[in-house]
Amino acid sequence: MKLMQDERFWNSVRNTVYFTVGSVPLGIICSLLLALLCNLTLKGMSFFKAIYFLPVISSFAVLSIIWSFLMDPDIGLLSYYFHLIGFSVTGWLRDTTWAMPVVILIAIWKNVGFNMVIFMAGLQGISVSLYEAAKIDGANTFQKFWHITLPSLRHTTLFVIIISLIASFQVFDQVFVMTHGGPLFSTETIVYYIYHQGFELLDMGYASSAAWILFIFVFLITLTQLKLFNYNETD
């Protein structure tokens, strides 16, 4: 099969896996920490919840354009401040080493509010009596988190993991706007590769083959997650 011998296709697979490994675990951890913070009854917390969620309802294309300007080595505000503190900035999005980490960080920043809301819903479903009983037994904050909060969020965490994995394998917007798969194909993901084959080279058959491979990847990953979860439930 021609697709299986296409090095550019496998490069896009590696880049997608790189993006997934870099964005999903860190994004879930940040979302959970923010959910724990926002679950506290502190003054002004509603304002911070809105700030955290604001990127979620904003267009990824628009945000990508804004970040591209901010990180521009010539006119970017971030680059200017990095120069002030003594760091030499040549352009993160033009560097094969830094382009993908930048894309990952922006994706985490964009989506962390969405997963935060899901985790907050899960936290609201945990009975307060469990924490009160643990407090009576002398449990500290970390022990309450480890033995009560995390086990109670198992179903919520599974849902967040699955939707995060599916979304990470479908990453396209920020790659298309910020890097166009470059530099030197270092940020070209599977979906961008499909777009390139189907809408730039007009080879719809070849693009469809790559899309089927993507579907199989996502299906197998989701099935594996469900199997592992069911196994742990019956363990």
C-alpha positions in Angstrom: 0.0 0.0 0.0 1.4 3.3 -1.1 0.3 5.1 2.1 2.3 2.7 4.3 5.5 3.5 2.4 4.9 7.3 2.6 7.6 8.7 4.9 5.7 12.1 5.1 2.6 10.3 6.4 4.6 8.5 9.1 6.2 11.8 10.0 2.7 13.2 10.5 1.9 10.2 12.7 4.9 10.8 14.9 4.2 14.5 15.2 0.6 13.7 16.2 1.8 11.2 18.8 4.3 13.8 20.1 1.5 16.4 20.3 -0.8 13.9 22.2 1.9 12.8 24.7 2.8 16.4 25.3 -0.6 17.9 25.6 -3.0 15.3 27.1 -1.3 14.4 30.4 -0.2 18.0 31.2 -3.6 19.4 30.1 -5.5 17.0 32.3 -3.2 17.7 35.3 -3.6 21.5 34.8 -7.4 21.1 34.4 -7.7 19.1 37.6 -5.6 21.5 39.6 -7.7 24.5 38.3 -10.9 22.6 39.1 -9.7 22.0 42.7 -8.8 25.7 43.0 -12.1 26.9 41.6 -14.0 24.5 43.8 -12.8 26.5 46.8 -15.3 29.0 48.3 -13.2 32.1 47.9 -14.2 35.7 47.1 -14.0 36.5 43.4 -13.7 32.9 42.3 -16.5 33.3 39.8 -14.4 35.9 38.0 -11.5 33.6 37.7 -13.7 30.8 36.5 -14.8 33.0 33.6 -11.2 34.0 32.8 -10.1 30.3 32.7 -13.1 29.4 30.5 -12.8 32.4 28.1 -10.3 30.8 25.7 -12.6 27.8 25.3 -15.4 29.9 23.7 -13.0 31.9 21.5 -12.1 30.9 18.0 -8.9 28.8 17.8 -8.0 30.4 14.4 -8.3 33.9 15.9 -6.3 32.9 19.0 -3.6 31.3 16.8 -3.2 34.5 14.8 -2.9 36.5 18.1 -0.3 34.2 19.4 1.6 34.2 16.1 1.9 38.0 16.4 2.9 37.8 20.1 5.7 35.4 19.3 7.0 37.1 16.2 10.7 37.6 16.6 10.5 41.1 15.0 7.3 42.7 16.3 6.1 40.2 18.9 5.4 41.5 22.4 6.6 38.3 24.1 9.8 38.4 22.0 10.4 42.0 23.1 10.2 41.2 26.8 12.4 38.2 26.4 15.0 40.4 24.7 14.7 42.8 27.7 15.6 40.1 30.2 18.6 38.9 28.0 17.2 36.0 26.1 17.9 35.8 22.3 14.7 35.0 20.4 15.0 33.9 16.8 11.4 32.8 16.4 9.9 29.8 18.2 7.6 29.0 15.3 10.5 29.0 12.9 12.5 26.6 14.9 12.1 22.8 14.3 12.9 22.2 18.0 10.5 24.7 19.6 7.6 24.9 17.1 5.8 21.8 18.3 6.2 22.6 22.1 4.8 26.0 21.4 1.8 24.5 19.6 1.3 22.1 22.5 1.4 24.9 25.2 -1.1 27.0 23.3 -3.5 24.0 22.9 -3.3 23.3 26.6 -4.0 27.0 27.4 -7.0 26.9 25.0 -8.6 23.7 26.2 -7.8 23.7 29.9 -11.0 25.5 30.8 -13.2 23.0 29.1 -11.8 20.0 31.1 -11.8 22.2 34.2 -15.5 22.5 34.0 -16.0 18.8 33.6 -13.7 18.1 36.6 -15.7 20.7 38.7 -18.9 18.8 37.9 -17.3 15.6 39.1 -16.1 17.3 42.3 -19.6 18.6 43.0 -20.8 15.0 43.0 -18.4 13.9 45.8 -20.2 13.6 49.2 -19.0 16.0 51.8 -19.5 13.3 54.4 -16.5 11.4 53.0 -14.2 14.4 53.7 -15.7 14.9 57.1 -15.2 11.3 58.1 -11.6 11.5 56.8 -11.0 14.6 58.8 -12.2 12.9 62.0 -9.8 10.0 61.2 -7.0 12.6 61.1 -6.4 12.6 57.3 -4.4 15.5 55.9 -5.2 17.4 52.7 -3.1 15.2 50.5 -4.5 12.0 51.9 -8.1 13.3 51.3 -7.1 14.1 47.7 -5.4 10.7 47.1 -7.9 8.4 48.8 -11.2 10.3 48.3 -11.0 12.8 45.4 -9.1 10.8 42.9 -11.0 7.5 43.2 -14.3 9.4 43.1 -13.2 11.1 39.9 -12.4 7.9 38.0 -15.4 8.0 35.6 -14.8 11.8 35.1 -11.1 11.3 34.4 -11.8 8.5 32.0 -14.2 10.7 30.0 -11.7 13.6 30.0 -8.9 11.3 28.8 -11.0 9.9 26.0 -12.2 13.2 24.7 -8.7 14.7 25.1 -7.1 11.9 23.1 -9.6 12.2 20.3 -9.2 16.0 20.2 -5.4 15.7 20.2 -5.5 13.3 17.2 -7.7 15.8 15.4 -5.4 18.9 15.9 -5.5 21.1 12.9 -6.5 24.8 13.5 -3.4 26.1 15.2 -1.1 24.1 12.9 -2.8 25.5 9.8 -2.7 29.1 11.0 0.6 29.2 12.9 3.0 26.9 11.1 1.4 25.4 8.0 3.0 22.1 9.1 6.5 23.6 9.2 9.2 24.3 9.7 10.5 21.3 7.7 7.2 19.3 8.4 8.0 19.4 12.2 4.5 20.3 13.1 2.6 18.5 10.3 -0.1 16.3 12.0 -2.3 13.6 10.5 -5.3 15.9 9.9 -3.1 18.6 8.3 -1.6 15.8 6.1 -5.1 14.7 5.1 -6.0 18.4 4.3 -2.8 18.8 2.3 -3.5 15.6 0.2 -7.2 16.2 -0.3 -7.6 20.0 -0.7 -4.2 21.2 -1.9 -3.1 18.2 -4.0 -6.8 17.3 -4.8 -6.0 13.6 -4.2 -9.2 12.7 -2.3 -8.7 9.0 -2.5 -5.3 9.2 -0.9 -6.6 11.6 1.7 -9.5 9.2 2.5 -7.1 6.4 3.1 -5.2 8.5 5.6 -8.5 9.4 7.2 -9.3 5.8 7.7 -6.0 5.2 9.4 -6.8 8.1 11.7 -10.2 6.6 12.5 -8.6 3.2 13.3 -6.0 4.9 15.6 -8.7 6.8 17.5 -11.0 3.7 17.8 -8.2 1.4 19.1 -7.1 4.0 21.6 -10.6 4.6 22.9 -11.3 0.8 23.0 -8.1 0.2 25.0 -9.0 2.9 27.5 -12.5 1.4 28.0 -11.0 -2.1 28.4 -8.5 -1.0 30.9 -11.1 0.9 32.9 -13.5 -2.0 33.0 -10.6 -4.3 34.0 -9.7 -2.0 36.9 -13.4 -1.8 37.9 -13.6 -5.6 38.3 -10.2 -5.9 39.9 
